[in-house]
Amino acid sequence: MEISEKVTGLALTFDDVLLVPGFSSILPAEVSLRTRLVRDIYLNVPVLSAAMDTVSEAKMGIGLARLGGLAVIHRNLSPEEQAAEVDKVKRSEAGMIVDPITLKADNTLADAEAIMSRYRISGVPITDDNGRLVGILTNRDVRFVTPGAQKIADYMTSQNLVTAPVGTTLPEAREILHTHRIEKLPLVDGDGRLKGLITVKDILKKIDYPDEVSDANDRLLCAAAIGVGDKGLARLELLVRAGVDVVVIDTAHAHTALVLKTLEEVKRRYPDLPVIGGNAATAVGARDLINAGADAVKVGIGAGSICTTRIVAGAGVPQLTAVLECAAECHKHDIPCIADGGIKYSG
């Protein structure tokens, strides 16, 4: 191979260029930042938080999704712990909670306190063995009680329960909650089985956070990272059960046989699950990820606050050039391109 074939041409990073100002008739308030992330999932703020253990867990997932962005829950956890973080985000709020956490009347107040503390909720519906609603336990019922072995049956509200039928809209629920001065409205079917739950807090959150990104059930969107091979696939199974919306195959260099094989297997097992492949640094790498099934490509090798591969090891492509080349390839396939990198180095 000739030396000219081994050396690329001019490559630029963000520090090498400036944006030339031009004429604009658009006011800042008229600008929309809404951006397609993958398939039919859009973000109102085009920002992803890094899949790092110092950045993205449930707290970041909830906060960023409320503001219109998306967190990628890191994988420096056991698969069970990572799935639990995803579960916290998915259960943090909803227009209607379609699978509310429940307890039985013979559970203890200690059980209820543990559940309410874990999910940061103020009440739990109580059902029988057939799923029929028999009561509700809220903080008001146990305000001056030290949780212990006491049975929930002795403290829950079971008389004159206010419920609504399945199909009740949020405006209708809001009126019922206001009329009866209650904070939680269980939705039941014709046989009295609990089918959902609407809370005052969730309605207020929809008002307070108009830009939040949510799924078809009005639950916050959440992404999570996996590695490669059998361990990554086993982790993914738990994440899918927890309700993850987007999975990110999280590697420093994605243009490898094992990453592509893992991506193909993920798409075979979960064809409807959006997958982001990364990280790539060349058009060929982006193309191969797309051909393997990636719904979006994350671009960038080693210019971040922690990941300094390109700067320290001298391996990679200056970020502006990498993004331009990968974006051009992604555009051919109508696949979104994500520019990765921290804020310590500009690229």
C-alpha positions, 0 to 999 in steps of 0.5 A: 500500500502506498503511503498516500493511501495510508494518510487521509486528507485534511480533517477538522475538529470543532476548534478548527472552524467558526460559524459564519453569521447570516441573515435571519428573520426568525425570533428565538421564541419561534425556534423548535429544537424537536429532533428525531432520535430513532424511528418515530421517537422524537426529543424536544431537546436534542440532548442525550446524557452519557451512559456513565456511572457518574451521570446517568441513573434514574434521577437523571433519567427522570429530570432530563426526560421531563425537560425533553431530552433523554438519559442513557442509563449506564451499564456499570451496574449488575443487569438487575440493578440497571433494570431497576433504574429503568423501572424507576424512570418508567414508573415515575409518572404517567398520564395513567399508570397501566400497571400500578404497583399493588399490595394485598391486605395481609401485607404489612405496613413495613412492606408498604413503606418499602414500596413507597420509599423505593418508587417515591409514591404516596399510596398503594392500591390494595387488591385481592388474589383476583386483582379486584380493588379492595382498598387503598393505603396512603400516607394519610392513613399511616401518618402517625404510625411507625411501620412494622408488622401491622397488617395493611387491612387494619389501616387502609381505606376500604369504604366509599372508595372513589373509582372510575371506569376504564377509558376515563380521560385525564380531564374527566379524572381531574374533575373527579379528583377535584370534586372528591378532594382525593389524590389518587383515582383507581380505574376498574373494569366491570368486575371491579378489577384494578386496571389503572391509576391516575394521580394528581401529581401526574396531572400536575407534572404534565402541566409543569413539564410541557416539553417532556418526552413520553411513550404511548402510555404517557410514561417518561422515555428511558434509554439504556446501554448494553455491551456486546456478546452473550452478557450484553444480550442477557442484560438486554432481556431484563431491560426490555422487561423493565420497559426500556424504550431505546437501547444503546450498544455502548462501545468505544469502537463499534466498527468490529465484528462482535459489535455488528454480530451483537447488533444483528442478534438484538434486532433478530430477538427484538425487531421492534426495539430501537437500537443506537449503534456506536461509536463510529468514526467513519462513513464505512463504519456508519454504513456497516452499523446501519446494514446490521440494523442500527436505527441511529448511529452515534459518532465520535471516538475519544473526545470527552471529559473521560474518554480521551482515546483520540487525544491520548492514544492517537486513534480516531478521527477529528470530530467535525470530519467524523460527524460530517462523513457519518452524517452523509452516510446516515442521510442516504438511509434516513438514519439519524446521526448522533454527535457524541462527546463531552464538554471538556474538549470540543472535539 
